[in-house]
Structures are given as structure tokens and as C-alpha cells.
Amino acid sequence: MAETVRIEPTAHVALREIARECHLSLTEALTRAVEAYRRELFLAGVASDFAALRADKGAWAQERAEQALWDQTSGDGLEDE
């Protein structure tokens, strides 16, 4: 289902340029841009969460201990390459 979204004229010009350069429709270019921004926000949230975790010395020590346990699970008997 198509929806109508109003964007600033400068954003429309940029979107049109991106679409032309990448040989995409405006819709596909906008869809990809929104997905890229969604991922950027997600990763910024992850980074913020890890920064908060590192700031809590006790919680960070627990995290590192758990990471060490997980590191041992890849013991497949093969030497590191």
C-alpha cells in the first residue's frame, strides 16, 4: 500500500540524485535510506548501552566473565587459523 510523505525540497533533490546515481526508483532509494537510518539508530543504541555497561565496573566484570565462558565454546578441536 502506497503512502504519501511530504519531505523538504532539498531532501527531494538529494533523494532524486541518489536514485539517479544508483539506478533506483525514488521509492526504492527512500526505502534504502530509511533502512540505513534505522540501522544507524540501532547501532547507536547498542553503543550507548555498552558504554553504560562499561561505566558500571561490576556489571562490566560480569559481562567480561560471560564473554570468556562463551569464548571457550568454540573448542572444535581445530587449531586457530
C-alpha positions as CSV (number, residue, x, y, z in Angstrom):
1,M,0.0,0.0,0.0
2,A,1.5,3.3,-1.1
3,E,1.5,6.2,1.3
4,T,2.2,9.9,0.7
5,V,5.0,11.5,2.7
6,R,6.0,15.2,2.5
7,I,9.7,15.9,2.5
8,E,11.7,19.1,2.3
9,P,12.6,20.2,-1.2
10,T,16.3,19.9,-0.5
11,A,15.7,16.3,0.7
12,H,13.8,15.6,-2.5
13,V,16.6,16.9,-4.6
14,A,19.1,14.7,-2.7
15,L,16.8,11.7,-3.0
16,R,16.4,12.2,-6.7
17,E,20.2,12.4,-7.1
18,I,20.8,9.3,-5.1
19,A,18.1,7.4,-7.1
20,R,19.6,8.5,-10.4
21,E,23.2,7.7,-9.3
22,C,22.2,4.2,-8.0
23,H,19.7,3.5,-10.9
24,L,16.8,3.1,-8.4
25,S,13.3,4.4,-8.3
26,L,12.6,7.2,-5.8
27,T,10.6,4.7,-3.7
28,E,13.5,2.2,-3.6
29,A,16.0,4.9,-2.8
30,L,13.9,6.2,0.1
31,T,13.3,2.7,1.4
32,R,17.0,2.0,1.5
33,A,17.7,5.4,3.1
34,V,15.1,4.7,5.8
35,E,16.6,1.3,6.4
36,A,20.1,2.6,6.7
37,Y,19.0,5.2,9.2
38,R,17.1,2.6,11.2
39,R,20.3,0.5,11.4
40,E,22.3,3.6,12.4
41,L,19.9,4.3,15.2
42,F,20.0,0.7,16.3
43,L,23.8,0.6,16.4
44,A,24.0,4.0,18.2
45,G,21.7,2.4,20.9
46,V,23.9,-0.6,21.2
47,A,27.0,1.6,21.6
48,S,25.2,3.6,24.2
49,D,24.1,0.5,26.1
50,F,27.7,-0.9,26.1
51,A,29.0,2.5,27.3
52,A,26.6,2.4,30.2
53,L,27.6,-1.2,30.9
54,R,31.3,-0.4,30.8
55,A,30.7,2.5,33.3
56,D,29.4,0.0,35.8
57,K,32.5,-1.8,36.9
58,G,30.7,-4.7,38.5
59,A,28.4,-5.2,35.6
60,W,31.3,-4.9,33.1
61,A,33.3,-7.5,35.0
62,Q,30.3,-9.9,34.8
63,E,30.0,-9.2,31.1
64,R,33.6,-9.9,30.5
65,A,33.4,-13.2,32.6
66,E,30.4,-14.3,30.5
67,Q,32.3,-13.5,27.3
68,A,35.2,-15.6,28.4
69,L,32.9,-18.5,29.0
70,W,31.4,-18.1,25.5
71,D,34.9,-18.0,24.0
72,Q,35.5,-21.5,25.3
73,T,32.5,-22.9,23.5
74,S,34.2,-22.8,20.1
75,G,36.5,-25.6,21.0
76,D,36.0,-27.6,17.9
77,G,39.5,-29.2,18.1
78,L,40.8,-27.3,15.2
79,E,43.8,-25.0,15.6
80,D,43.3,-21.3,15.1
81,E,44.0,-20.3,11.5
